Amino acid sequence: MSGHSKWANIKHRKAKGDAAKANVFTKIGREISVAVKQGGPDPNANAKLKDIIAKARENNIPNDNIMRSIKKASGEAGGINYEEITYEGYGPAGVAFYVECLTDNKNRTAGEIRHIFDKSGGALGTTGSVGFMFKRRGVIVVDGEKDEDAVMLAALDAGAEDFASDGDVYLIYTASPDLSSVREKLEKNKIEIISSEIDMIPENTAALDEESTAKVLKMIDKLDENDDVQNVFHNAELKEDESEE
C-alpha cells in the first residue's frame, strides 16, 4: 500500500506552530468529552476513550490535562453536547475530502465548511458522495530505524492486517476495533510509535504536482483551523518538498 502520503500529512501537521498545537489540545478535549459520554470514563471499558488517550499522549498532552478532561466530561450535567457530523466533497484538482466534525451548532458548521470548500475551488457534496471511496482502518506509524522484517513480524503477530514502508517510517494497518490491542502489543515489544489513530484510507489516490499540493495543503490547513473540525481525510498523493528530504 502507498500509505496515501500518510507520513507526508503527519510531517505537515508536526511542522505547525504553537497556536495549531493548542487547537489540537482543544479538539482532543472534545473527543474525550464525547467518548466519555458515550462509553463512560474508564478507558479499560471504553476502547474509543483508550484510543483518544493514546492520541493525546502522542500529541504531548500532559496526563493531568487528560485526566481533567475525563473528570469534567464524566461530571457534566447539562453541559455542551457535541454532535458528530461528516461533510464530503471535492477540493482542488478533484481531490476527494471526507471531513469529520464535532459541533454544537450544525447550521454554523455547515456554513463554515461550505465556505472553505468554495473558497478552495472545490464543492461540498451530499452525504455518501465520496465516503464509498474510503475504508475506515487503524493506522500506526512506527519509527523506521528498527529492522523492517522484525517490525513487520511483530505487527502481524500483534494482529495487524497490513504493513508498508513509507520513507523513514513504517505504516501498520489494523481493523479499526483492533487498533488498541495492536498498539499495546507493539509497545510491549519496545517498538517506538509515532502516532496511532483511526483513519479513512482511500481505495484510490490522486497524484498531485507541486502547485496542486500547495492548494490542497492550504485547504487542509483552513479545515484544521476550524474549531469544529476533528479529522480531515482525503485521497491526495501529496508531492513532498524535496528540500526537506
N, C-alpha and C positions, 0 to 999 in steps of 0.2 A: 504494500500500500504506500502511496506517496506521502501520507500524513497531511495532505491538503494544506501545506505550508503551516502546519500547526506550530512548529518551532519558530518560524518567521513571525507568526502572530504573537507568540509569547514574548519574544525579544522586543517586539514593538511595544507591548504593554509595559515591560520592565524598564524601558527607556524613558517612560513618562516621569514627570516631576512629582513633587510632594503633594500638590493640590489634587492630582489624579489619584495618588495613593490614598489620600484622605477620603476621596469619593468611593474608592474600593471598600474601605472600612465601613462606610455608611451602607453601601449596598449589601455587604455580607451581614451586617446587623439586621437588615430587613429579612434576609434569607433565614437567619436564625429565628427571628420572630415568627415567621410563617411556619417553619419546621416544628417549633415548639408547640404552637397552637394546634398543628395537625397531628403530631405524634407524641407530645409530651417532652419533658425536659431531660430525660435520661437517654444519653447517646447510645447506651448499650441496648436499649429497647427501641431506639429510633434511628434507623440506618441513615435516613436523609440528614438528620442533625449531625450524626457522626461524620458524614462526608463533608458537611459545611464547616465543621470544626477543623477538620484536616485542611480544608481550603483556607480557612482563616489563618492557621498556623503557617502555611506555606507563604502567605502574604504578610508574614511577620506581625500579625496582630497579637498583642500580649494576652496571656491566659486570663489575666484579671478582666480585661475588656470582654473577652469571650464569655466568661462566667457571669459578668454583669449583664450582658445582653440576654443570656439564658434566663437568669433570675428575673429580669424585668419582664420578659415575654411570658414567663410562667405565672407572674403575679398580676399581669394586666387584666383589668376588667373594664370593658367599655372603651379600651384604647383604640388606636388606629387599626383598622382591619384592611390589610392589603389583599388585593385580588390578583391572581395570576392571569395574565393575558399575553397572547403572542400576536405578532404582526409579521406578515410575509409580503415579499415583493422583490423588485429588481432594482439594482443600483447601476453605477457606471459600467460600461462595457458588457451589459447584460448579466452581471453577477447576481446570483440568487441570494437573498438575505432572509434569515429567519431570526426574529428578534423577540426575546423573552423579557417580559416586564412584570414588576410588582407595583400596583398603583392603588391609590385611594380615591382616584377620580378618572374614570375611563375616558370621559369626554376630553379632559385636558390632555391626557397622554396620547390619545388617538390624533388630536390636532397637532401636537408637537412632533410625533413620529412621521405623520404625513408630510409636515413641513420639511423635515430633514430629507426624506426621500425625494421630494420635489426639488429642493434646492441643490441636491447632489446629482440631478439629472436622471433620477430613477422614477419609479412609480410604485406606490403601495398597492398590493393586490388583495384578493379576497382570501379568507381562511382556506387553507389547503392548496393554494396556488403554487407554492414551492415546497411545502412540507413533505410531499411524497418523494422529493429528491434527496432527502436526508434520512439517516438511520441513527437513532439515539444509542450511544455506547459510552462506556467509561474509557477515558484516556489518561494514562500515567506516563509522564515524561521523566526519564531517568538519565542521570549524568552518563555521558558516553565514554568516560575514561576506563571503566571496567571492561573486562574481556566480553566481547559480544556474544559468543557462544554460551558463556556462563550465565549472563543476564537472561538470554533467551530461554535457556533450560529452566532457570529459576522462575521466570514468568509463566511458562507453560505448566510447570509443576504447581504453581500457585493458582492455576485455573484461568489464565489469560486465554483469549481467543486468537490473538494475532500479535505479531511483533514486527517492527520495522526500524531500520537505522535511518536517521534524518540529520545529516551533518554531524554535529558534535554531541548529539543526544540519541537515545533510543526511545521509541514510542511503543507503549504496550497497550493493547486494546482489550477491553473486557465487555461482557454483557453488563448493562447498566446496574442490575442488582448485585453484581459481584465485585463492584469497584472497591468497597471497603475491605473485603476479605483478601483480595489480591494485593492491595496496597499494604495491609498489615503483614502478610507473609513475606513480601519483599523487604519490608523494614526489618523484620526479624533476621533476614539474611544479610543485613548490613548494606543493602543497596540504596544509594542516595537518590531520593525522589525530589525532583524539582517542582512538579505540580501534579495534581490528580483531580479530575473533575468529570462530570457528565458532559458529553459533547454531542453535537449533531453532526455526524460525518456525512459529507456529500457522496452520492453514488458516482457522480462525475464532476470533474473540476474544469474551471475556465482559466487557461494560461494567459497571464497579462504581461504587457510590456511595461516599461518604467512609467510612462505617462498615465496609463490606466491604473497601475498600482498606487500611484500617488493620489489619484482621485478616490479610489476605494478606501485607502487608509484614512483619508480626510473624512469620508462618510462614517467609517468605523469610529473615529475619534468623536465626531458630533453625536453619534448614538451613545457612546460610552459616557459622554459628559452629561447626558440626560439622567436626572436622579431616578427616574422610574425604570430605566433600562438595566436589566440584570446581566443578560448574556446576548452577545451578537454572534451569530453563526452565518457563515457564507461559504460559497463554493469556489472562491478565487484562489488561484495558484499564484501567490504574490511573487513578484520578481524582487529578490533581495538586493540590497545595496552592496555591490561588490567591494566598496571601500571599507565595509565593516567586517569583511571576511578575512 
